[in-house]
Amino acid sequence: MTRTPLSRLVTGLTGVIAGTALALTAGTLTAGPAAADEVRPASGGSFTFVGHGFGHGIGMSQWGAQSRAVAGQGYRTILDFYYPGTDVASRENRTLRVGLTSFANAAVAVYAPTGQQLSISGTDQKVSAGQRLVVAPSGSGLSGTVDGGGNQTWGGSVTISGPDGVMLQKGDGSFVRYDGVIRIVTGPTLTVVNDVPLETYLRGVVPAESPSSWNAEALKAQAVAARSYALSVLNAQAQTDICDTTACQVYRGAEARDRNGAQTWTTPSSTNSAIAATAGEIRASSGQVAFTQFSSSNGGWTVAGSKPYLVAKEDPFSAPGRTAPGDSVAAWTNTVSAAAFNAGCAPGGAATGIVVKARDGRGDYGGRVTSATLVCTNGSVAVTGTKLRQLGALRSDYFAIVSAVQLQYNALGGAGGTMGGATTGELSTPNGQGAYQHYAGGSIYASAATGAHEVRGAIRSKWAAMGWETGLGFPTTGDNRVPGGNAYYTHFQGGSIYWSAATGAQAVRGDILRRWASLGWETGLGLPLSSDAPTPNGAGWFTRFQGGSIYWSPATGAHEVRGAILQKYGQLGWENGLGFPTSGDAALPNGRGWFTPFQGGSIYYSAGTGAHAVRGAILTTWAAQGWEGGSLGMPTADEQWNGSRVSQTFQGGTLTYDATTRAVARS
């Protein structure tokens, strides 16, 4: 049968793996939404992702801003592109309440950063250089202990300030100095707030969000975006206006010191200059401060956000190959353990595959992943691209999963290996459970249950004739040479196909396959001469091998018949004569012959007597007299009928059965 591709996947993932690097041929990447599900089984217990961008992709791309600035664009031109329709406006400096998440602990250690003393609200007590103030919950309020000094208690909050700011100690022993004042609010855990002027706050934000070595216009764009963002999220009803992490925008304070007190970072002059040059400047829309979201890189396409000015559009300055020197996130590769996605499965499940169902249709691969299915050992779970990004700690949801098919193709040498060049794109199997691609030298099939394996030559033709994966299932191995021989085999979920020049390609399945394996595969009965087939009476199945045959029925199981016993079995009508074998052939106790029992009798063989069937009452009588070890010895001829009587000769005499009297006589 000719295989007709039913659906096409993203065809551009012709990755070449070399160490941890993966290069994509960009010209083959398709634009537009995926035309079919992208079935991606885990390969080697992991998934390999290729992608663009870092972050949510909404609003300004920081790397895009740098690239545009290097190309000569001014900061307002940059902001015009990323926030179209917004206006240049200004706001006065004001105090921000910044939540310091690193210090939301059971106690907070406070230090004076220089020789200047710290003041504590509601008390005359001071914290001098070298002293430590520890603030902790106490009942419904707070208590404070100063090294070498007394204790203080306060109500719901306490404010600490100093002429050079306030220094807090982190859990790892290092320190951060904050300008403005520190306010500590009681609760189950302490809420630590830095009340700081907006323009001063930005000195700890801009260098945390954009490298201070960047072009001045990019840093100015960052300053305006950060200022606007902070003012757009103000919430008078909350304890804080903004946080200090990527959940808001990163804020590093004014200075960092190691556990020994040595300075490790302070606000750079380049970013301080960018903030000063744009002092008070914001972006506004309809008179309101614009919600100026930004991320590290959009990878070449912005993402639509919640505001009219946060639009989806192409951004060439963030695309791979167009960005400023040093950009490592416009294009990236990441290999993630499949176990990282187990948390997305139902309890107890393990992730084995990912099926990308839909993309947004913008850019390479068909765009960002919008919906997918996580394939687990205990069922499948619908997920979003954002969820996959979170589970796998990926840089963005603008990614493609390098298929197990492609990884296997690369492992086999790519176009220069045994598979040769591709003759189709990568396609999903009609049952939606796997993926495949055809090549000049064969095919590679992959599923979540089996991984990716090649199928070639006559074995592939035989598998195709049996219905591809709907027949024997997916391959569980690639093609292999039999040990020490000139034959090849491929194992599938539902059986195996063996090939040699002498025997052709034949399929062996089920209990017949297992029986053949127990006999030593091709070193036992030899290679199969035929594929398994139903017996003419429809009661069972059989497979012919070079050294015999294996017959199977539900009542008897699978057993081998070979040599002269097999020939005699055939002369007597196969399963229509003696029925199916009930065990394999076995050596006689005296070691001088062989026998095989069947449903309707047994066939005995020795070199001196040949092969003869013994059955019915004659078999019963012979058995009672000691089988071949008794005085009768081995049968020397087949049974002979004379009217209602049947006789059979043995080495030591003759047994005759009378059908009328049902008696057996010996002569």
Secondary structure by P-SEA (a helix, b strand, c coil): cccccccccccccccccccccccccccccccccccccccccccccbbbbbbccccccccccaaaaaaaaaacccaaaaaaaaccccccccccbbbbbcccccccccbbbbbccccbbbbbccccccccccbbbbbbbcccbbbbbcccbbbbbbccbbbbbcccbbbbbcccccccccccbbbbbbccbbbbbbbccaaaaaaacccccccccccaaaaaaaaaaaaaaaaaacccccccccccccccbbbbccccccccccccccccaaaaaaaaaaccbbbbccccccccccccccccbbbbcccccccccccccccccccccccccccbbbbbbcccccccccccbbbcccccccccccccccccccbbbbbcccbbbbbcaaaaaaaacccccccccccaaaaaaaaacccccccccccccccccccccccccccccccccccccccbbbbbcaaaaaaaaaccccccccccccccccccccccccccccccccccccccbbbbbcaaaaaaaaaccccccccccccccccccccccccccccbbbbbcccccbbbbbcaaaaaaaaaccccccccccccccccccccccccccccbbbbbcccccbbbbbcaaaaaaaaacccccccccccccccccccbbbbbcccbbbbbbccccccccc
